[in-house]
């Protein structure tokens, strides 16, 4: 990974995914709202790629906007994380 201040092509984010039974309800919904808000704000400065599970791409596009690229994980487990490419 490049240094935090260094140039990069995009920011990678992972869409919140319920990984256990407790990942539901108001707290989980707030996590999705916050994640979408961060992604939308970041698009003013650089491209954002949101990794998500199959079946979540439409939700990512709806919540994050067209400027955020929804990228399907295709079998990989999506964990909450972000990085730079």
N, C-alpha and C positions, 0 to 999 in steps of 0.2 A: 504494500500500500504506500502511496506517495505521502509526503508530509502534509499535515493539515492545511498549511498555507500554500502548498504547491499547486500548480495548475493541474487540472484533471478534466476528463471529458463529461462526467455526469456523477450524480449522487445516486447510489443504490439504496433503496429502502425495502423493507418487508412489510406487507400488509398484515395487520393483527389477525391471527388465526387461533381459533379455539383448540388448544392442545390438551385440555383436561376439562372435566365437568364444571369446574369453578369459573371457566372462561366464558361467562355468559352474563346476561342481564345488563344493568345500567353501567357497571364498571367497564365491561367489554365494549359496549356501545360508545362510551366516552373515549376509550382508547382508539377506536376507529375514527371518531370525529377529530381527535387531536392529531392523529397520524395524517389524515387528509389535510388538515389545516397547515401542518408543517410542510407537506409536499407542495401544496398550492403556493405557499409563501416562497419556497425555494425556487420555483420555476421562474421567478422574476430575475434570478441570477444565473441559473444553470439548468441543464436538462435533469429531469428526475425519472428514474426507472424504478417502478414498484413491482417487486417480485410477489406473486400471489399464487395460490393454488387454483387448479382448474375449477371453474364455476364461480370464481370471485372476480374475474376480470371486469364484468359489467358493473359490479358494485364499485370497484376501484375507479373506473372511468366516471361513473355518476358522481361519486363523492369528491374525487380529486380534480376532475376536469380533464379536458382533452390534451392539455400540455404535459400531463404525466403519462408516461408509457407503461401500460400494464404488461408485464412479462410473466408468462406462465412458468411455474416451477417444474411442471411435468414429472411428478413422482418424487422430487426432493422434498424433504420436510422444511417448511418455511418457519423460521424462528425469528423473533423480533430482533432486528439488527439493521444497521446501515453502514455504508462504506462508500468509497470512491472508486471510479474506474478510470 
